[in-house]
Amino acid sequence: MKIAYIISAYRYPHKVIRLVNKLNESNNSFFIHIDKKAGDQTYEKIFNELKHYHNVHFVKRYNCFYMGFGLIEATLECLREALRKDNSFDYLINLSGQDYPIKTNAQIAKILNFDKKSS
């Protein structure tokens, strides 16, 4: 099963790094948007910690304001990049940089496979 995680973040770089490290598996890919307002220091911290992963991709940065169109632009940019890299993902999962899974990768796969079998 191939999963693309779309992650939008604007602060707490250590949480973004922890999230990717927790979910990282060979069939998972990550498309990360860091809010332009977060500043270069936040972006560089996340980028430098995750750049060694071949399955982590950073997209063009947008300013994202509350209830503004920037978050939509960022999400669409992540989707476009995911489709450019590989159009055979079974699932695209949208997360914020402050999310953290309460299930293991194996449990997530089992849940997603169950949903596939029941349809």
N, CA, C and O atoms as a GROMACS GRO file, in nm:
protein
  476
    1MET      N    1   0.085  -0.117   0.000
    1MET     CA    2   0.000   0.000   0.000
    1MET      C    3   0.090   0.124   0.000
    1MET      O    4   0.186   0.133   0.076
    2LYS      N    5   0.055   0.218  -0.087
    2LYS     CA    6   0.134   0.341  -0.098
    2LYS      C    7   0.051   0.458  -0.046
    2LYS      O    8  -0.061   0.484  -0.091
    3ILE      N    9   0.109   0.528   0.050
    3ILE     CA   10   0.041   0.642   0.112
    3ILE      C   11   0.124   0.767   0.089
    3ILE      O   12   0.246   0.768   0.108
    4ALA      N   13   0.056   0.874   0.049
    4ALA     CA   14   0.118   1.006   0.040
    4ALA      C   15   0.062   1.090   0.154
    4ALA      O   16  -0.059   1.111   0.163
    5TYR      N   17   0.149   1.137   0.238
    5TYR     CA   18   0.109   1.226   0.347
    5TYR      C   19   0.136   1.369   0.305
    5TYR      O   20   0.248   1.404   0.268
    6ILE      N   21   0.033   1.451   0.311
    6ILE     CA   22   0.046   1.594   0.283
    6ILE      C   23   0.048   1.664   0.418
    6ILE      O   24  -0.047   1.652   0.496
    7ILE      N   25   0.154   1.735   0.445
    7ILE     CA   26   0.171   1.798   0.576
    7ILE      C   27   0.186   1.949   0.558
    7ILE      O   28   0.272   1.996   0.484
    8SER      N   29   0.099   2.023   0.626
    8SER     CA   30   0.107   2.170   0.628
    8SER      C   31   0.150   2.211   0.768
    8SER      O   32   0.087   2.174   0.867
    9ALA      N   33   0.258   2.289   0.775
    9ALA     CA   34   0.312   2.327   0.905
    9ALA      C   35   0.350   2.474   0.906
    9ALA      O   36   0.378   2.534   0.802
   10TYR      N   37   0.350   2.531   1.026
   10TYR     CA   38   0.391   2.671   1.039
   10TYR      C   39   0.473   2.696   1.164
   10TYR      O   40   0.528   2.805   1.179
   11ARG      N   41   0.483   2.601   1.252
   11ARG     CA   42   0.566   2.617   1.372
   11ARG      C   43   0.599   2.479   1.430
   11ARG      O   44   0.558   2.377   1.376
   12TYR      N   45   0.671   2.479   1.538
   12TYR     CA   46   0.711   2.356   1.607
   12TYR      C   47   0.784   2.258   1.515
   12TYR      O   48   0.734   2.148   1.491
   13PRO      N   49   0.899   2.296   1.463
   13PRO     CA   50   0.971   2.207   1.371
   13PRO      C   51   0.997   2.068   1.429
   13PRO      O   52   0.992   1.970   1.356
   14HIS      N   53   1.024   2.060   1.558
   14HIS     CA   54   1.051   1.929   1.619
   14HIS      C   55   0.931   1.835   1.606
   14HIS      O   56   0.948   1.713   1.598
   15LYS      N   57   0.809   1.890   1.606
   15LYS     CA   58   0.690   1.805   1.591
   15LYS      C   59   0.675   1.754   1.449
   15LYS      O   60   0.634   1.640   1.428
   16VAL      N   61   0.708   1.837   1.352
   16VAL     CA   62   0.702   1.794   1.212
   16VAL      C   63   0.803   1.682   1.189
   16VAL      O   64   0.772   1.581   1.126
   17ILE      N   65   0.922   1.701   1.239
   17ILE     CA   66   1.028   1.601   1.224
   17ILE      C   67   0.988   1.470   1.291
   17ILE      O   68   1.006   1.362   1.235
   18ARG      N   69   0.934   1.479   1.409
   18ARG     CA   70   0.889   1.360   1.483
   18ARG      C   71   0.777   1.288   1.407
   18ARG      O   72   0.776   1.165   1.400
   19LEU      N   73   0.684   1.364   1.351
   19LEU     CA   74   0.572   1.308   1.275
   19LEU      C   75   0.624   1.228   1.155
   19LEU      O   76   0.583   1.113   1.135
   20VAL      N   77   0.712   1.288   1.078
   20VAL     CA   78   0.766   1.219   0.960
   20VAL      C   79   0.846   1.096   1.002
   20VAL      O   80   0.831   0.989   0.941
   21ASN      N   81   0.928   1.108   1.102
   21ASN     CA   82   1.006   0.993   1.148
   21ASN      C   83   0.916   0.879   1.194
   21ASN      O   84   0.949   0.762   1.173
   22LYS      N   85   0.806   0.910   1.257
   22LYS     CA   86   0.713   0.808   1.306
   22LYS      C   87   0.642   0.736   1.192
   22LYS      O   88   0.624   0.614   1.196
   23LEU      N   89   0.601   0.811   1.089
   23LEU     CA   90   0.524   0.752   0.979
   23LEU      C   91   0.610   0.700   0.865
   23LEU      O   92   0.558   0.635   0.774
   24ASN      N   93   0.738   0.727   0.868
   24ASN     CA   94   0.824   0.695   0.755
   24ASN      C   95   0.839   0.544   0.736
   24ASN      O   96   0.881   0.471   0.826
   25GLU      N   97   0.805   0.502   0.616
   25GLU     CA   98   0.826   0.365   0.568
   25GLU      C   99   0.855   0.374   0.419
   25GLU      O  100   0.832   0.478   0.357
   26SER      N  101   0.905   0.269   0.363
   26SER     CA  102   0.949   0.274   0.222
   26SER      C  103   0.836   0.307   0.125
   26SER      O  104   0.861   0.370   0.023
   27ASN      N  105   0.713   0.266   0.153
   27ASN     CA  106   0.601   0.293   0.063
   27ASN      C  107   0.530   0.425   0.093
   27ASN      O  108   0.435   0.461   0.023
   28ASN      N  109   0.572   0.495   0.194
   28ASN     CA  110   0.510   0.624   0.228
   28ASN      C  111   0.593   0.738   0.170
   28ASN      O  112   0.716   0.733   0.167
   29SER      N  113   0.522   0.841   0.125
   29SER     CA  114   0.588   0.962   0.078
   29SER      C  115   0.529   1.080   0.152
   29SER      O  116   0.415   1.076   0.200
   30PHE      N  117   0.608   1.186   0.162
   30PHE     CA  118   0.567   1.305   0.237
   30PHE      C  119   0.584   1.428   0.149
   30PHE      O  120   0.689   1.447   0.087
   31PHE      N  121   0.481   1.510   0.145
   31PHE     CA  122   0.483   1.634   0.069
   31PHE      C  123   0.454   1.744   0.170
   31PHE      O  124   0.343   1.758   0.221
   32ILE      N  125   0.557   1.822   0.198
   32ILE     CA  126   0.553   1.914   0.311
   32ILE      C  127   0.550   2.058   0.265
   32ILE      O  128   0.631   2.101   0.182
   33HIS      N  129   0.455   2.132   0.319
   33HIS     CA  130   0.447   2.276   0.298
   33HIS      C  131   0.474   2.345   0.431
   33HIS      O  132   0.409   2.316   0.531
   34ILE      N  133   0.570   2.436   0.430
   34ILE     CA  134   0.600   2.517   0.549
   34ILE      C  135   0.553   2.658   0.517
   34ILE      O  136   0.600   2.721   0.422
   35ASP      N  137   0.461   2.708   0.598
   35ASP     CA  138   0.406   2.842   0.580
   35ASP      C  139   0.518   2.943   0.564
   35ASP      O  140   0.616   2.943   0.639
   36LYS      N  141   0.504   3.029   0.464
   36LYS     CA  142   0.606   3.131   0.437
   36LYS      C  143   0.624   3.223   0.558
   36LYS      O  144   0.735   3.272   0.581
   37LYS      N  145   0.518   3.246   0.633
   37LYS     CA  146   0.526   3.333   0.751
   37LYS      C  147   0.606   3.268   0.864
   37LYS      O  148   0.646   3.336   0.959
   38ALA      N  149   0.629   3.139   0.855
   38ALA     CA  150   0.704   3.070   0.960
   38ALA      C  151   0.849   3.116   0.965
   38ALA      O  152   0.915   3.105   1.068
   39GLY      N  153   0.896   3.167   0.856
   39GLY     CA  154   1.034   3.216   0.853
   39GLY      C  155   1.132   3.110   0.806
   39GLY      O  156   1.104   2.991   0.810
   40ASP      N  157   1.247   3.157   0.764
   40ASP     CA  158   1.348   3.068   0.709
   40ASP      C  159   1.408   2.975   0.813
   40ASP      O  160   1.445   2.862   0.781
   41GLN      N  161   1.417   3.020   0.937
   41GLN     CA  162   1.478   2.937   1.041
   41GLN      C  163   1.396   2.810   1.064
   41GLN      O  164   1.452   2.700   1.076
   42THR      N  165   1.265   2.824   1.070
   42THR     CA  166   1.177   2.707   1.088
   42THR      C  167   1.189   2.614   0.968
   42THR      O  168   1.204   2.493   0.983
   43TYR      N  169   1.183   2.672   0.848
   43TYR     CA  170   1.194   2.592   0.726
   43TYR      C  171   1.327   2.518   0.723
   43TYR      O  172   1.330   2.397   0.698
   44GLU      N  173   1.435   2.587   0.748
   44GLU     CA  174   1.568   2.526   0.741
   44GLU      C  175   1.586   2.414   0.844
   44GLU      O  176   1.650   2.313   0.815
   45LYS      N  177   1.531   2.432   0.961
   45LYS     CA  178   1.540   2.327   1.065
   45LYS      C  179   1.473   2.199   1.016
   45LYS      O  180   1.530   2.090   1.026
   46ILE      N  181   1.352   2.212   0.964
   46ILE     CA  182   1.278   2.095   0.916
   46ILE      C  183   1.348   2.036   0.794
   46ILE      O  184   1.369   1.915   0.786
   47PHE      N  185   1.382   2.122   0.699
   47PHE     CA  186   1.448   2.076   0.576
   47PHE      C  187   1.578   2.002   0.606
   47PHE      O  188   1.600   1.893   0.553
   48ASN      N  189   1.662   2.059   0.689
   48ASN     CA  190   1.792   1.998   0.718
   48ASN      C  191   1.779   1.864   0.790
   48ASN      O  192   1.862   1.776   0.771
   49GLU      N  193   1.677   1.849   0.872
   49GLU     CA  194   1.658   1.722   0.943
   49GLU      C  195   1.599   1.612   0.855
   49GLU      O  196   1.620   1.493   0.881
   50LEU      N  197   1.525   1.651   0.750
   50LEU     CA  198   1.452   1.551   0.671
   50LEU      C  199   1.504   1.535   0.528
   50LEU      O  200   1.458   1.446   0.456
   51LYS      N  201   1.599   1.617   0.487
   51LYS     CA  202   1.643   1.616   0.347
   51LYS      C  203   1.709   1.486   0.305
   51LYS      O  204   1.716   1.457   0.185
   52HIS      N  205   1.757   1.407   0.399
   52HIS     CA  206   1.824   1.282   0.363
   52HIS      C  207   1.725   1.171   0.323
   52HIS      O  208   1.767   1.069   0.269
   53TYR      N  209   1.597   1.190   0.348
   53TYR     CA  210   1.496   1.092   0.308
   53TYR      C  211   1.461   1.114   0.160
   53TYR      O  212   1.428   1.225   0.120
   54HIS      N  213   1.469   1.010   0.081
   54HIS     CA  214   1.434   1.021  -0.062
   54HIS      C  215   1.284   1.040  -0.083
   54HIS      O  216   1.242   1.084  -0.190
   55ASN      N  217   1.204   1.007   0.016
   55ASN     CA  218   1.059   1.012   0.002
   55ASN      C  219   0.996   1.135   0.068
   55ASN      O  220   0.874   1.141   0.086
   56VAL      N  221   1.078   1.232   0.104
   56VAL     CA  222   1.029   1.358   0.162
   56VAL      C  223   1.051   1.469   0.061
   56VAL      O  224   1.162   1.489   0.012
   57HIS      N  225   0.944   1.540   0.030
   57HIS     CA  226   0.949   1.645  -0.071
   57HIS      C  227   0.893   1.775  -0.013
   57HIS      O  228   0.789   1.775   0.054
   58PHE      N  229   0.962   1.884  -0.038
   58PHE     CA  230   0.918   2.015   0.007
   58PHE      C  231   0.862   2.092  -0.112
   58PHE      O  232   0.919   2.090  -0.220
   59VAL      N  233   0.750   2.159  -0.090
   59VAL     CA  234   0.684   2.230  -0.199
   59VAL      C  235   0.699   2.380  -0.182
   59VAL      O  236   0.743   2.429  -0.078
   60LYS      N  237   0.662   2.452  -0.288
   60LYS     CA  238   0.664   2.598  -0.286
   60LYS      C  239   0.588   2.649  -0.164
   60LYS      O  240   0.484   2.595  -0.126
   61ARG      N  241   0.644   2.753  -0.103
   61ARG     CA  242   0.585   2.806   0.021
   61ARG      C  243   0.487   2.920  -0.009
   61ARG      O  244   0.513   3.006  -0.093
   62TYR      N  245   0.375   2.918   0.062
   62TYR     CA  246   0.272   3.021   0.051
   62TYR      C  247   0.249   3.083   0.188
   62TYR      O  248   0.274   3.019   0.291
   63ASN      N  249   0.202   3.207   0.190
   63ASN     CA  250   0.154   3.268   0.314
   63ASN      C  251   0.015   3.215   0.343
   63ASN      O  252  -0.075   3.224   0.258
   64CYS      N  253  -0.003   3.159   0.459
   64CYS     CA  254  -0.132   3.101   0.496
   64CYS      C  255  -0.191   3.179   0.613
   64CYS      O  256  -0.139   3.177   0.725
   65PHE      N  257  -0.299   3.247   0.585
   65PHE     CA  258  -0.369   3.324   0.688
   65PHE      C  259  -0.495   3.250   0.727
   65PHE      O  260  -0.554   3.179   0.646
   66TYR      N  261  -0.537   3.268   0.850
   66TYR     CA  262  -0.659   3.206   0.900
   66TYR      C  263  -0.775   3.242   0.808
   66TYR      O  264  -0.800   3.359   0.780
   67MET      N  265  -0.845   3.140   0.763
   67MET     CA  266  -0.960   3.152   0.674
   67MET      C  267  -0.923   3.216   0.539
   67MET      O  268  -1.010   3.268   0.470
   68GLY      N  269  -0.797   3.211   0.503
   68GLY     CA  270  -0.752   3.264   0.376
   68GLY      C  271  -0.732   3.152   0.274
   68GLY      O  272  -0.743   3.034   0.307
   69PHE      N  273  -0.702   3.191   0.152
   69PHE     CA  274  -0.686   3.095   0.043
   69PHE      C  275  -0.547   3.032   0.042
   69PHE      O  276  -0.526   2.933  -0.029
   70GLY      N  277  -0.454   3.085   0.118
   70GLY     CA  278  -0.317   3.034   0.118
   70GLY      C  279  -0.308   2.887   0.154
   70GLY      O  280  -0.229   2.814   0.093
   71LEU      N  281  -0.385   2.842   0.249
   71LEU     CA  282  -0.380   2.701   0.288
   71LEU      C  283  -0.433   2.612   0.176
   71LEU      O  284  -0.384   2.501   0.156
   72ILE      N  285  -0.532   2.660   0.103
   72ILE     CA  286  -0.582   2.586  -0.012
   72ILE      C  287  -0.474   2.578  -0.120
   72ILE      O  288  -0.450   2.472  -0.178
   73GLU      N  289  -0.408   2.690  -0.147
   73GLU     CA  290  -0.298   2.691  -0.244
   73GLU      C  291  -0.188   2.592  -0.204
   73GLU      O  292  -0.137   2.518  -0.288
   74ALA      N  293  -0.154   2.592  -0.076
   74ALA     CA  294  -0.049   2.503  -0.027
   74ALA      C  295  -0.091   2.357  -0.043
   74ALA      O  296  -0.010   2.274  -0.086
   75THR      N  297  -0.214   2.325  -0.010
   75THR     CA  298  -0.263   2.188  -0.022
   75THR      C  299  -0.266   2.145  -0.168
   75THR      O  300  -0.225   2.033  -0.201
   76LEU      N  301  -0.312   2.233  -0.256
   76LEU     CA  302  -0.314   2.202  -0.399
   76LEU      C  303  -0.172   2.182  -0.453
   76LEU      O  304  -0.149   2.094  -0.536
   77GLU      N  305  -0.078   2.262  -0.406
   77GLU     CA  306   0.061   2.246  -0.448
   77GLU      C  307   0.115   2.109  -0.404
   77GLU      O  308   0.186   2.043  -0.480
   78CYS      N  309   0.081   2.067  -0.283
   78CYS     CA  310   0.123   1.934  -0.236
   78CYS      C  311   0.060   1.824  -0.322
   78CYS      O  312   0.128   1.727  -0.357
   79LEU      N  313  -0.067   1.839  -0.354
   79LEU     CA  314  -0.134   1.740  -0.438
   79LEU      C  315  -0.071   1.732  -0.577
   79LEU      O  316  -0.047   1.624  -0.629
   80ARG      N  317  -0.043   1.849  -0.636
   80ARG     CA  318   0.021   1.851  -0.768
   80ARG      C  319   0.157   1.782  -0.763
   80ARG      O  320   0.191   1.703  -0.851
   81GLU      N  321   0.234   1.812  -0.659
   81GLU     CA  322   0.368   1.752  -0.647
   81GLU      C  323   0.357   1.601  -0.626
   81GLU      O  324   0.436   1.525  -0.681
   82ALA      N  325   0.262   1.558  -0.547
   82ALA     CA  326   0.242   1.414  -0.525
   82ALA      C  327   0.210   1.344  -0.658
   82ALA      O  328   0.265   1.237  -0.686
   83LEU      N  329   0.124   1.404  -0.738
   83LEU     CA  330   0.089   1.344  -0.866
   83LEU      C  331   0.203   1.350  -0.966
   83LEU      O  332   0.216   1.262  -1.051
   84ARG      N  333   0.287   1.454  -0.956
   84ARG     CA  334   0.405   1.463  -1.044
   84ARG      C  335   0.505   1.353  -1.010
   84ARG      O  336   0.566   1.293  -1.099
   85LYS      N  337   0.521   1.327  -0.882
   85LYS     CA  338   0.620   1.227  -0.839
   85LYS      C  339   0.573   1.085  -0.865
   85LYS      O  340   0.651   0.999  -0.905
   86ASP      N  341   0.442   1.061  -0.842
   86ASP     CA  342   0.391   0.924  -0.850
   86ASP      C  343   0.238   0.933  -0.848
   86ASP      O  344   0.180   0.991  -0.757
   87ASN      N  345   0.175   0.875  -0.947
   87ASN     CA  346   0.029   0.882  -0.947
   87ASN      C  347  -0.035   0.750  -0.905
   87ASN      O  348  -0.153   0.726  -0.934
   88SER      N  349   0.041   0.665  -0.838
   88SER     CA  350  -0.013   0.535  -0.799
   88SER      C  351  -0.034   0.522  -0.648
   88SER      O  352  -0.033   0.411  -0.594
   89PHE      N  353  -0.052   0.635  -0.580
   89PHE     CA  354  -0.079   0.626  -0.436
   89PHE      C  355  -0.217   0.567  -0.413
   89PHE      O  356  -0.312   0.598  -0.484
   90ASP      N  357  -0.226   0.482  -0.312
   90ASP     CA  358  -0.357   0.427  -0.274
   90ASP      C  359  -0.435   0.527  -0.190
   90ASP      O  360  -0.558   0.534  -0.196
   91TYR      N  361  -0.361   0.605  -0.111
   91TYR     CA  362  -0.425   0.703  -0.023
   91TYR      C  363  -0.343   0.830  -0.017
   91TYR      O  364  -0.220   0.826  -0.022
   92LEU      N  365  -0.412   0.943  -0.007
   92LEU     CA  366  -0.352   1.072   0.023
   92LEU      C  367  -0.410   1.116   0.157
   92LEU      O  368  -0.532   1.127   0.172
   93ILE      N  369  -0.325   1.140   0.253
   93ILE     CA  370  -0.371   1.176   0.387
   93ILE      C  371  -0.320   1.315   0.420
   93ILE      O  372  -0.200   1.342   0.413
   94ASN      N  373  -0.411   1.403   0.456
   94ASN     CA  374  -0.380   1.543   0.485
   94ASN      C  375  -0.361   1.561   0.636
   94ASN      O  376  -0.450   1.528   0.715
   95LEU      N  377  -0.246   1.612   0.675
   95LEU     CA  378  -0.214   1.632   0.816
   95LEU      C  379  -0.163   1.773   0.840
   95LEU      O  380  -0.116   1.840   0.748
   96SER      N  381  -0.172   1.816   0.963
   96SER     CA  382  -0.104   1.939   1.001
   96SER      C  383   0.030   1.899   1.064
   96SER      O  384   0.048   1.784   1.104
   97GLY      N  385   0.119   1.992   1.073
   97GLY     CA  386   0.249   1.964   1.133
   97GLY      C  387   0.242   1.936   1.281
   97GLY      O  388   0.340   1.893   1.342
   98GLN      N  389   0.126   1.958   1.341
   98GLN     CA  390   0.110   1.934   1.484
   98GLN      C  391   0.035   1.804   1.512
   98GLN      O  392   0.009   1.771   1.628
   99ASP      N  393  -0.001   1.730   1.406
   99ASP     CA  394  -0.066   1.600   1.426
   99ASP      C  395   0.037   1.497   1.470
   99ASP      O  396   0.157   1.514   1.448
  100TYR      N  397  -0.011   1.391   1.531
  100TYR     CA  398   0.075   1.280   1.567
  100TYR      C  399  -0.010   1.154   1.571
  100TYR      O  400  -0.115   1.154   1.634
  101PRO      N  401   0.034   1.048   1.507
  101PRO     CA  402  -0.049   0.926   1.501
  101PRO      C  403  -0.058   0.856   1.636
  101PRO      O  404   0.039   0.848   1.712
  102ILE      N  405  -0.176   0.806   1.662
  102ILE     CA  406  -0.195   0.726   1.784
  102ILE      C  407  -0.194   0.576   1.750
  102ILE      O  408  -0.205   0.491   1.838
  103LYS      N  409  -0.180   0.547   1.622
  103LYS     CA  410  -0.171   0.410   1.575
  103LYS      C  411  -0.036   0.390   1.506
  103LYS      O  412   0.025   0.486   1.458
  104THR      N  413   0.010   0.267   1.503
  104THR     CA  414   0.134   0.235   1.432
  104THR      C  415   0.107   0.231   1.282
  104THR      O  416  -0.008   0.230   1.238
  105ASN      N  417   0.214   0.228   1.203
  105ASN     CA  418   0.198   0.215   1.058
  105ASN      C  419   0.123   0.087   1.022
  105ASN      O  420   0.040   0.087   0.931
  106ALA      N  421   0.152  -0.022   1.092
  106ALA     CA  422   0.084  -0.149   1.065
  106ALA      C  423  -0.065  -0.138   1.095
  106ALA      O  424  -0.148  -0.189   1.019
  107GLN      N  425  -0.100  -0.072   1.204
  107GLN     CA  426  -0.242  -0.054   1.238
  107GLN      C  427  -0.312   0.036   1.137
  107GLN      O  428  -0.427   0.011   1.099
  108ILE      N  429  -0.244   0.141   1.093
  108ILE     CA  430  -0.301   0.231   0.991
  108ILE      C  431  -0.327   0.152   0.863
  108ILE      O  432  -0.434   0.164   0.803
  109ALA      N  433  -0.229   0.072   0.820
  109ALA     CA  434  -0.245  -0.007   0.698
  109ALA      C  435  -0.360  -0.106   0.711
  109ALA      O  436  -0.436  -0.126   0.616
  110LYS      N  437  -0.371  -0.168   0.826
  110LYS     CA  438  -0.479  -0.265   0.848
  110LYS      C  439  -0.616  -0.196   0.838
  110LYS      O  440  -0.708  -0.250   0.776
  111ILE      N  441  -0.628  -0.079   0.898
  111ILE     CA  442  -0.754  -0.005   0.892
  111ILE      C  443  -0.785   0.034   0.747
  111ILE      O  444  -0.899   0.017   0.702
  112LEU      N  445  -0.687   0.085   0.675
  112LEU     CA  446  -0.709   0.126   0.537
  112LEU      C  447  -0.740   0.007   0.447
  112LEU      O  448  -0.824   0.018   0.358
  113ASN      N  449  -0.675  -0.106   0.467
  113ASN     CA  450  -0.704  -0.226   0.390
  113ASN      C  451  -0.842  -0.278   0.419
  113ASN      O  452  -0.910  -0.329   0.329
  114PHE      N  453  -0.887  -0.268   0.544
  114PHE     CA  454  -1.022  -0.311   0.580
  114PHE      C  455  -1.124  -0.228   0.504
  114PHE      O  456  -1.222  -0.281   0.452
  115ASP      N  457  -1.101  -0.097   0.498
  115ASP     CA  458  -1.192  -0.010   0.425
  115ASP      C  459  -1.196  -0.046   0.276
  115ASP      O  460  -1.302  -0.039   0.214
  116LYS      N  461  -1.084  -0.084   0.222
  116LYS     CA  462  -1.077  -0.122   0.081
  116LYS      C  463  -1.155  -0.251   0.054
  116LYS      O  464  -1.223  -0.263  -0.048
  117LYS      N  465  -1.145  -0.346   0.145
  117LYS     CA  466  -1.211  -0.476   0.128
  117LYS      C  467  -1.362  -0.464   0.141
  117LYS      O  468  -1.437  -0.539   0.078
  118SER      N  469  -1.407  -0.371   0.225
  118SER     CA  470  -1.551  -0.362   0.250
  118SER      C  471  -1.626  -0.285   0.143
  118SER      O  472  -1.749  -0.283   0.143
  119SER      N  473  -1.553  -0.219   0.050
  119SER     CA  474  -1.624  -0.142  -0.053
  119SER      C  475  -1.645  -0.219  -0.179
  119SER      O  476  -1.703  -0.168  -0.274
   0.00000   0.00000   0.00000
